[in-house]
Amino acid sequence: MVFITPILPITVILLIHNKTTVLPVTREARQRKPKKTTKLVIDETTKERAISMLKLGYSVAEIEEELGISRPTLYRYKKIIK
């Protein structure tokens, strides 16, 4: 004896008449998200200005606020000076 619940015909009807199709998400589709780039290109004049400010004795925090250059970049420039 086979019992068919009333839920089964309803789900079949909903699946048949549903206008949207559900596609499975593949591993490749999940991996193709565009990466955010946070690197900003610093032009030569800004670099030269930062190096000259470091030579004049400005603190890294002051230069960072003034020019908008990141702290690690300024420490890299500081290594160039020494």
The first five atom37 places (N, CA, C, CB, O) and aatype in JSON, in Angstrom:
{
  "aatype": [12, 19, 13, 9, 16, 14, 9, 10, 14, 9, 16, 19, 9, 10, 10, 9, 8, 2, 11, 16, 16, 19, 10, 14, 19, 16, 1, 6, 0, 1, 5, 1, 11, 14, 11, 11, 16, 16, 11, 10, 19, 9, 3, 6, 16, 16, 11, 6, 1, 0, 9, 15, 12, 10, 11, 10, 7, 18, 15, 19, 0, 6, 9, 6, 6, 6, 10, 7, 9, 15, 1, 14, 16, 10, 18, 1, 18, 11, 11, 9, 9, 11],
  "atom_mask": [
    [1, 1, 1, 1, 1],
    [1, 1, 1, 1, 1],
    [1, 1, 1, 1, 1],
    [1, 1, 1, 1, 1],
    [1, 1, 1, 1, 1],
    [1, 1, 1, 1, 1],
    [1, 1, 1, 1, 1],
    [1, 1, 1, 1, 1],
    [1, 1, 1, 1, 1],
    [1, 1, 1, 1, 1],
    [1, 1, 1, 1, 1],
    [1, 1, 1, 1, 1],
    [1, 1, 1, 1, 1],
    [1, 1, 1, 1, 1],
    [1, 1, 1, 1, 1],
    [1, 1, 1, 1, 1],
    [1, 1, 1, 1, 1],
    [1, 1, 1, 1, 1],
    [1, 1, 1, 1, 1],
    [1, 1, 1, 1, 1],
    [1, 1, 1, 1, 1],
    [1, 1, 1, 1, 1],
    [1, 1, 1, 1, 1],
    [1, 1, 1, 1, 1],
    [1, 1, 1, 1, 1],
    [1, 1, 1, 1, 1],
    [1, 1, 1, 1, 1],
    [1, 1, 1, 1, 1],
    [1, 1, 1, 1, 1],
    [1, 1, 1, 1, 1],
    [1, 1, 1, 1, 1],
    [1, 1, 1, 1, 1],
    [1, 1, 1, 1, 1],
    [1, 1, 1, 1, 1],
    [1, 1, 1, 1, 1],
    [1, 1, 1, 1, 1],
    [1, 1, 1, 1, 1],
    [1, 1, 1, 1, 1],
    [1, 1, 1, 1, 1],
    [1, 1, 1, 1, 1],
    [1, 1, 1, 1, 1],
    [1, 1, 1, 1, 1],
    [1, 1, 1, 1, 1],
    [1, 1, 1, 1, 1],
    [1, 1, 1, 1, 1],
    [1, 1, 1, 1, 1],
    [1, 1, 1, 1, 1],
    [1, 1, 1, 1, 1],
    [1, 1, 1, 1, 1],
    [1, 1, 1, 1, 1],
    [1, 1, 1, 1, 1],
    [1, 1, 1, 1, 1],
    [1, 1, 1, 1, 1],
    [1, 1, 1, 1, 1],
    [1, 1, 1, 1, 1],
    [1, 1, 1, 1, 1],
    [1, 1, 1, 0, 1],
    [1, 1, 1, 1, 1],
    [1, 1, 1, 1, 1],
    [1, 1, 1, 1, 1],
    [1, 1, 1, 1, 1],
    [1, 1, 1, 1, 1],
    [1, 1, 1, 1, 1],
    [1, 1, 1, 1, 1],
    [1, 1, 1, 1, 1],
    [1, 1, 1, 1, 1],
    [1, 1, 1, 1, 1],
    [1, 1, 1, 0, 1],
    [1, 1, 1, 1, 1],
    [1, 1, 1, 1, 1],
    [1, 1, 1, 1, 1],
    [1, 1, 1, 1, 1],
    [1, 1, 1, 1, 1],
    [1, 1, 1, 1, 1],
    [1, 1, 1, 1, 1],
    [1, 1, 1, 1, 1],
    [1, 1, 1, 1, 1],
    [1, 1, 1, 1, 1],
    [1, 1, 1, 1, 1],
    [1, 1, 1, 1, 1],
    [1, 1, 1, 1, 1],
    [1, 1, 1, 1, 1]
  ],
  "atom_positions": [
    [[0.82, -1.17, 0.0], [0.0, 0.0, 0.0], [0.88, 1.25, 0.0], [-0.94, -0.02, 1.2], [1.8, 1.39, 0.81]],
    [[0.59, 2.15, -0.92], [1.39, 3.36, -1.07], [0.56, 4.55, -0.62], [1.88, 3.54, -2.53], [-0.57, 4.76, -1.07]],
    [[1.15, 5.32, 0.27], [0.48, 6.53, 0.73], [1.14, 7.74, 0.1], [0.51, 6.63, 2.27], [2.36, 7.91, 0.19]],
    [[0.36, 8.55, -0.53], [0.86, 9.8, -1.1], [0.32, 10.93, -0.25], [0.44, 9.98, -2.61], [-0.89, 11.11, -0.11]],
    [[1.23, 11.67, 0.31], [0.81, 12.78, 1.16], [0.35, 13.94, 0.29], [1.96, 13.23, 2.09], [0.76, 14.05, -0.87]],
    [[-0.49, 14.79, 0.83], [-0.96, 15.94, 0.03], [0.16, 16.95, -0.26], [-2.1, 16.65, 0.76], [-0.01, 17.81, -1.12]],
    [[1.27, 16.86, 0.43], [2.37, 17.8, 0.2], [3.07, 17.51, -1.13], [3.39, 17.71, 1.37], [3.48, 18.44, -1.83]],
    [[3.2, 16.26, -1.49], [3.9, 15.89, -2.71], [3.27, 16.49, -3.97], [3.95, 14.39, -2.84], [3.99, 17.09, -4.76]],
    [[1.97, 16.36, -4.18], [1.39, 16.99, -5.39], [1.52, 18.51, -5.39], [-0.07, 16.61, -5.52], [1.67, 19.13, -6.45]],
    [[1.45, 19.11, -4.23], [1.55, 20.57, -4.15], [2.96, 21.01, -4.54], [1.19, 21.08, -2.73], [3.13, 21.97, -5.28]],
    [[3.96, 20.31, -4.05], [5.34, 20.69, -4.4], [5.63, 20.46, -5.87], [6.33, 19.91, -3.54], [6.35, 21.24, -6.49]],
    [[5.07, 19.4, -6.44], [5.26, 19.15, -7.87], [4.62, 20.26, -8.68], [4.67, 17.78, -8.27], [5.21, 20.74, -9.65]],
    [[3.44, 20.67, -8.31], [2.75, 21.75, -9.02], [3.54, 23.06, -8.89], [1.31, 21.94, -8.47], [3.69, 23.79, -9.86]],
    [[4.03, 23.33, -7.69], [4.81, 24.56, -7.49], [6.11, 24.52, -8.3], [5.12, 24.75, -6.01], [6.53, 25.55, -8.83]],
    [[6.74, 23.38, -8.39], [7.97, 23.27, -9.16], [7.72, 23.43, -10.66], [8.64, 21.94, -8.88], [8.53, 24.03, -11.37]],
    [[6.63, 22.89, -11.12], [6.32, 22.99, -12.55], [5.96, 24.42, -12.93], [5.17, 22.04, -12.91], [6.38, 24.91, -13.98]],
    [[5.2, 25.08, -12.1], [4.69, 26.41, -12.44], [5.57, 27.55, -11.93], [3.31, 26.58, -11.9], [5.24, 28.72, -12.1]],
    [[6.65, 27.21, -11.32], [7.56, 28.24, -10.84], [8.32, 28.82, -12.03], [8.54, 27.66, -9.78], [8.89, 28.08, -12.83]],
    [[8.33, 30.14, -12.14], [8.95, 30.78, -13.3], [10.45, 30.98, -13.14], [8.3, 32.11, -13.56], [11.17, 31.16, -14.12]],
    [[10.92, 30.94, -11.92], [12.36, 31.1, -11.71], [13.01, 29.73, -11.64], [12.66, 31.91, -10.42], [12.46, 28.78, -11.08]],
    [[14.16, 29.65, -12.21], [14.9, 28.39, -12.15], [16.05, 28.55, -11.17], [15.41, 27.98, -13.56], [16.71, 29.58, -11.14]],
    [[16.27, 27.55, -10.41], [17.34, 27.57, -9.44], [18.51, 26.79, -10.02], [16.88, 26.97, -8.07], [18.42, 25.59, -10.26]],
    [[19.59, 27.5, -10.23], [20.79, 26.86, -10.77], [21.74, 26.54, -9.62], [21.48, 27.76, -11.83], [21.9, 27.35, -8.71]],
    [[22.34, 25.4, -9.65], [23.29, 25.09, -8.58], [24.53, 25.97, -8.69], [23.69, 23.6, -8.62], [25.01, 26.26, -9.79]],
    [[25.04, 26.37, -7.55], [26.23, 27.21, -7.52], [27.44, 26.28, -7.58], [26.27, 28.12, -6.25], [27.64, 25.44, -6.7]],
    [[28.22, 26.44, -8.62], [29.39, 25.59, -8.78], [30.59, 26.2, -8.06], [29.7, 25.38, -10.27], [30.57, 27.38, -7.69]],
    [[31.59, 25.43, -7.88], [32.8, 25.9, -7.22], [33.46, 27.03, -8.02], [33.79, 24.75, -7.03], [33.98, 27.98, -7.44]],
    [[33.43, 26.92, -9.34], [34.04, 27.94, -10.18], [33.29, 29.27, -10.06], [34.08, 27.48, -11.65], [33.9, 30.34, -10.07]],
    [[31.98, 29.2, -9.96], [31.19, 30.43, -9.84], [31.47, 31.12, -8.52], [29.7, 30.13, -9.97], [31.48, 32.35, -8.45]],
    [[31.7, 30.36, -7.48], [32.02, 30.96, -6.19], [33.4, 31.58, -6.18], [31.9, 29.93, -5.09], [33.63, 32.55, -5.46]],
    [[34.32, 31.05, -6.94], [35.69, 31.53, -6.91], [35.92, 32.71, -7.84], [36.61, 30.42, -7.27], [36.99, 33.33, -7.78]],
    [[35.0, 33.05, -8.69], [35.2, 34.12, -9.68], [34.81, 35.5, -9.17], [34.43, 33.82, -10.92], [34.57, 36.39, -9.98]],
    [[34.74, 35.7, -7.87], [34.38, 37.02, -7.35], [35.52, 37.98, -7.62], [34.06, 36.95, -5.84], [36.69, 37.64, -7.44]],
    [[35.18, 39.19, -8.06], [36.26, 40.15, -8.33], [36.92, 40.58, -7.02], [35.72, 41.39, -9.08], [36.25, 40.8, -6.01]],
    [[38.23, 40.68, -7.06], [38.97, 41.07, -5.87], [39.01, 42.58, -5.78], [40.39, 40.47, -5.89], [39.14, 43.29, -6.79]],
    [[38.91, 43.06, -4.57], [39.0, 44.49, -4.35], [40.46, 44.88, -4.29], [38.25, 44.92, -3.06], [41.26, 44.24, -3.6]],
    [[40.81, 45.92, -5.01], [42.17, 46.4, -4.96], [42.21, 47.65, -4.11], [42.73, 46.68, -6.38], [41.44, 48.59, -4.32]],
    [[43.11, 47.64, -3.15], [43.22, 48.8, -2.27], [44.51, 49.58, -2.52], [43.16, 48.35, -0.82], [44.75, 50.6, -1.89]],
    [[45.32, 49.1, -3.45], [46.56, 49.81, -3.73], [46.27, 51.08, -4.51], [47.55, 48.91, -4.49], [45.56, 51.06, -5.52]],
    [[46.82, 52.15, -4.03], [46.71, 53.41, -4.74], [48.07, 53.75, -5.33], [46.21, 54.56, -3.8], [49.1, 53.51, -4.7]],
    [[48.07, 54.27, -6.49], [49.32, 54.62, -7.15], [49.75, 56.0, -6.64], [49.18, 54.61, -8.7], [49.01, 56.97, -6.75]],
    [[50.95, 56.05, -6.1], [51.48, 57.31, -5.6], [52.4, 57.89, -6.67], [52.25, 57.12, -4.23], [53.36, 57.24, -7.1]],
    [[52.09, 59.1, -7.09], [52.92, 59.7, -8.13], [54.26, 60.15, -7.55], [52.18, 60.89, -8.78], [54.43, 60.23, -6.33]],
    [[55.18, 60.44, -8.42], [56.56, 60.74, -8.01], [56.65, 62.01, -7.17], [57.44, 60.88, -9.23], [57.46, 62.09, -6.26]],
    [[55.82, 63.01, -7.47], [55.9, 64.26, -6.71], [55.47, 64.05, -5.27], [55.04, 65.34, -7.37], [56.06, 64.63, -4.36]],
    [[54.45, 63.22, -5.05], [54.01, 62.94, -3.69], [55.08, 62.15, -2.95], [52.68, 62.16, -3.69], [55.34, 62.39, -1.77]],
    [[55.71, 61.2, -3.65], [56.78, 60.41, -3.05], [57.95, 61.31, -2.66], [57.25, 59.31, -4.02], [58.48, 61.2, -1.55]],
    [[58.34, 62.19, -3.56], [59.45, 63.11, -3.28], [59.11, 64.05, -2.13], [59.8, 63.92, -4.53], [59.96, 64.35, -1.3]],
    [[57.89, 64.5, -2.1], [57.46, 65.39, -1.01], [57.49, 64.67, 0.33], [56.04, 65.93, -1.29], [57.92, 65.24, 1.34]],
    [[57.04, 63.4, 0.35], [57.06, 62.62, 1.58], [58.5, 62.39, 2.05], [56.35, 61.28, 1.39], [58.78, 62.5, 3.24]],
    [[59.39, 62.08, 1.13], [60.78, 61.85, 1.49], [61.42, 63.13, 2.01], [61.57, 61.31, 0.29], [62.18, 63.11, 2.98]],
    [[61.11, 64.25, 1.36], [61.68, 65.52, 1.84], [61.11, 65.89, 3.21], [61.4, 66.65, 0.83], [61.84, 66.44, 4.04]],
    [[59.85, 65.61, 3.47], [59.28, 65.88, 4.79], [59.9, 64.99, 5.85], [57.75, 65.68, 4.76], [60.11, 65.42, 6.99]],
    [[60.21, 63.73, 5.49], [60.88, 62.85, 6.43], [62.28, 63.37, 6.74], [60.96, 61.42, 5.88], [62.74, 63.31, 7.89]],
    [[62.97, 63.89, 5.73], [64.31, 64.44, 5.94], [64.27, 65.68, 6.82], [64.97, 64.79, 4.59], [65.19, 65.93, 7.6]],
    [[63.19, 66.45, 6.71], [63.06, 67.67, 7.51], [62.67, 67.38, 8.96], [62.04, 68.59, 6.89], [62.71, 68.27, 9.8]],
    [[62.28, 66.14, 9.24], [62.0, 65.77, 10.64], [60.53, 65.7, 10.99], [0.0, 0.0, 0.0], [60.19, 65.61, 12.17]],
    [[59.65, 65.73, 10.02], [58.23, 65.58, 10.31], [57.98, 64.16, 10.81], [57.37, 65.89, 9.05], [58.67, 63.22, 10.41]],
    [[57.0, 64.01, 11.68], [56.67, 62.66, 12.16], [55.87, 61.92, 11.09], [55.87, 62.73, 13.5], [55.29, 62.52, 10.19]],
    [[55.87, 60.6, 11.21], [55.16, 59.77, 10.24], [53.66, 60.07, 10.29], [55.43, 58.27, 10.51], [53.0, 60.08, 9.25]],
    [[53.14, 60.3, 11.48], [51.71, 60.59, 11.62], [51.33, 61.9, 10.92], [51.32, 60.66, 13.1], [50.27, 61.99, 10.3]],
    [[52.21, 62.91, 11.02], [51.94, 64.18, 10.37], [51.94, 64.05, 8.85], [52.97, 65.22, 10.8], [51.09, 64.61, 8.16]],
    [[52.9, 63.3, 8.34], [52.99, 63.12, 6.88], [51.81, 62.29, 6.4], [54.31, 62.44, 6.49], [51.25, 62.55, 5.33]],
    [[51.45, 61.29, 7.18], [50.32, 60.44, 6.82], [49.04, 61.27, 6.71], [50.14, 59.3, 7.85], [48.25, 61.08, 5.78]],
    [[48.84, 62.16, 7.64], [47.65, 63.01, 7.63], [47.71, 64.04, 6.5], [47.48, 63.73, 8.97], [46.7, 64.31, 5.85]],
    [[48.88, 64.61, 6.28], [49.04, 65.66, 5.28], [48.89, 65.14, 3.85], [50.39, 66.32, 5.44], [48.17, 65.73, 3.04]],
    [[49.58, 64.04, 3.54], [49.63, 63.56, 2.16], [48.68, 62.41, 1.87], [51.03, 63.13, 1.83], [48.39, 62.12, 0.71]],
    [[48.19, 61.74, 2.9], [47.29, 60.61, 2.69], [48.0, 59.33, 2.28], [0.0, 0.0, 0.0], [47.41, 58.46, 1.65]],
    [[49.27, 59.22, 2.64], [50.05, 58.02, 2.34], [49.98, 57.11, 3.56], [51.53, 58.36, 1.97], [49.97, 57.58, 4.7]],
    [[49.92, 55.8, 3.32], [49.79, 54.87, 4.44], [51.08, 54.82, 5.26], [49.45, 53.47, 3.92], [52.17, 55.14, 4.77]],
    [[50.92, 54.41, 6.49], [52.04, 54.33, 7.42], [53.13, 53.35, 6.95], [51.52, 53.91, 8.79], [54.31, 53.7, 7.01]],
    [[52.76, 52.12, 6.48], [53.82, 51.23, 6.01], [54.63, 51.79, 4.84], [53.22, 49.91, 5.61], [55.83, 51.56, 4.74]],
    [[53.95, 52.53, 3.95], [54.66, 53.14, 2.83], [55.64, 54.18, 3.32], [53.67, 53.76, 1.85], [56.75, 54.28, 2.8]],
    [[55.24, 54.95, 4.3], [56.15, 55.96, 4.84], [57.35, 55.33, 5.52], [55.42, 56.86, 5.82], [58.46, 55.86, 5.42]],
    [[57.15, 54.23, 6.21], [58.29, 53.55, 6.83], [59.22, 52.95, 5.76], [57.79, 52.44, 7.78], [60.43, 52.86, 5.98]],
    [[58.66, 52.54, 4.62], [59.49, 52.08, 3.52], [60.35, 53.23, 2.98], [58.62, 51.5, 2.39], [61.53, 53.04, 2.68]],
    [[59.75, 54.4, 2.87], [60.51, 55.58, 2.42], [61.57, 55.95, 3.44], [59.57, 56.77, 2.17], [62.66, 56.41, 3.09]],
    [[61.24, 55.75, 4.7], [62.2, 56.07, 5.77], [63.43, 55.16, 5.67], [61.54, 55.92, 7.16], [64.54, 55.6, 5.96]],
    [[63.23, 53.91, 5.27], [64.36, 52.99, 5.07], [65.23, 53.43, 3.91], [63.85, 51.55, 4.83], [66.45, 53.25, 3.94]],
    [[64.62, 54.02, 2.88], [65.38, 54.49, 1.72], [66.33, 55.61, 2.14], [64.42, 54.98, 0.61], [67.45, 55.7, 1.64]],
    [[65.89, 56.45, 3.04], [66.68, 57.6, 3.47], [67.93, 57.13, 4.22], [65.84, 58.53, 4.36], [69.01, 57.69, 4.03]],
    [[67.79, 56.13, 5.05], [68.92, 55.68, 5.89], [69.95, 54.93, 5.14], [68.45, 54.84, 7.0], [70.95, 54.5, 5.72]]
  ]
}
